[in-house]
C-alpha cells in the first residue's frame, strides 16, 4: 500500500505569503478609474501633460498596492509616517509660502525652529487621539490646509497670516465671496501631494484600539516642550539669534515660525527709560516749544469738516510712472485752488484698512505695535481719545459712515467707544448703486450730501466716511464698471487686475468731482480731506516689476513706494495752498486741525514738532530729514531717535497705562475753548 505525499504545489499555496508588497487584482479597475479621473481633471485644469501623467500614474499605481506586514514592521511604518508627515507638511507649507527652495532660502536654525512647532503639534494630537497613523494624517492635513489659506491671504492681501487675523475672521467672512478661490498650480500640487501621502498612509496597517502613551517617554518630552515654550515666549532668545517678525520679510522666517514670533511680540513692553517723570518732562517740553501757526490762528473755521478715507485709493500712475491710455484721476490732479496736496505713507498694503483708520484718528503709529496686530480688536477701550471725540468736544455733531457690513473690523464697538454721535453702515444707505458687489463712491457721496442737508443751518458737522467701491479683488467680473482706463506701452494687456483698478479710480475721480462741485456751491465754510488707506493688492508680479524685485528683497526706499497713498485737503473758502507735502497717516489729523484753525491737543502739537525731524514713519521704516528712508531707528540722527523714543513713550502711556497714570490733558483738549 503506497502513501501519497502532498504535492509541492499544494504545500506552496497553503502557506501564508511572505511578500510584504502585492497588487490586489480586485482594485485594478478602481485604480484605472482613479488614474483616468486624475488625468482628466488635471488636463481640464490646464497642467502640462507630463505632470498630469505623473500624478495619474502615482495614484493609479498606489491604489491597488497591498501591504502585508507583521506587527513590528507595521508599527515601524506607522512611526515613520508620524516622523515624515510633519516634515512633508513643512515643505508643502513653505512651497505655498513662496519659499520654493526652502532648504536654501531658510537657515538651518529657521528650519529647526519651524519644525519644532510641527512636531509639538503632532505630539499633542497623539496624546489626544492615542493613534499614531491618525496623528500623522491629521498633523499633515491640518498644516497643509493652513498653508493653503496662507497662500490665499498672500494673494489677496500681499502678506502672510498674522495672529491679529484670527480676531478678524468675521471681517474676512464678510468679503470672502468677492474673491476667486481657484487654486493656483502650486496649491494644486501640494493638495495632490497631501492626497498621495494620505493614500499611502491608508495602506499602512492600523493598530487596533487606542494606544496609551508611555508616560516614561511622554513626561520628559512634555517637559522639553514646556521649557522650549518658556524660552521662546519669556526670554530674549529670539533677539539673541536675530529672528524678528516683519510684514516685510515674512518669507525669511518660514510661515509657522513667523506666525509664532509675531505671537511672541503681541504683548508690548515698556519703552526704554519709561516713567511718569519722563512723561511729565515730555509734556513740559511740548508746551514750551509749541508755537502756533499765526496764519491758522486767524483762519476761518469750517462749519462742515468732511474726511473721506477712500478704499485702496492710490495714484499708481504717478508712483510708478505708468503709461496709460489716459489719466485715471484728471479731476483730482486738477485741483490747486484752496488745496493742500501731497503723499502720505501708510503702514499697511493691500488690506487691514482698520489700521489706517486707527493711525489717522488717534495719531498713534503701527511702527510701535507688534506686527500683524489690529488695534481695533486689541487696544481700543472705552472713551479712547480720537479725532471724533476731539471735534465733539468743540461742538461738532460727529458721524461715521461706511457703506459695508457693520461686523467688519469690530467697527460698531470701536466707533461707539470713540463717542461718535451717529454710526451708519450698509443698511443705512439710501438708493445704493453697486459696482462689483460694492456700493459705489457716487452713491456713498450722495448719501453723505443727504446727511449734510438734513442738519440745521450753522450746526457744526464732522463726517468720517470710509468708502468701499475700490476694494479687492480685481479679477472679478466688471459688473457695473466700464473699461475706461488701461495700461499701455510695455505693460498693455499684461495685467488685467491693474486695468480694472485703474477704471475704478476713474469712477472715484468722477464721484469726487460731484462732491467738490456740490460743496463749492455751499455757503457754509466746508473743508474736505480725502486720502487712501493703502495701495491695492493687484497682481503680485506687477509689483515685482515696478519695484525692481520682490518686496522682501528690495531696499527700504523701493519698499516704501508700495506704501504711498495720495491725500488732498480742499476748502470752499480761502486756505493756504501747497503741493508736494510729504507726511504719514499718523500726522494727517494734526495737519487737518491746524489748517482748519481748530484747537490742537498737546499730543497733536507734539506730533507736528516731531514731524520736523521725522517727516514720515510707518510700520516699514522711518524717513530722515534729508528724505531718505531707514528701516531701523539706529540709522537716524540722534535728535530723531530721541523724538521717536518720546513718541513711543507717549503712545505706550495712552494705550497700556491705567487711566490714573495717563498724562492729564495731553491726549484730549483741556476744556471748553475760550473765545
Beta strands, then each sheet from edge to edge (+ up, - down):
strand 1: 21-23
strand 2: 65-67
strand 3: 304-310
strand 4: 339-345
strand 5: 397-402
strand 6: 422-424
strand 7: 434-435
strand 8: 438-439
strand 9: 461-466
strand 10: 526-532
strand 11: 564-571
strand 12: 578-584
strand 13: 622-623
strand 14: 629-630
sheet 1: 1+ 2-
sheet 2: 6+ 5+ 9+ 3+ 10+ 11- 4+ 12+
sheet 3: 7+ 8-
sheet 4: 13+ 14-
end
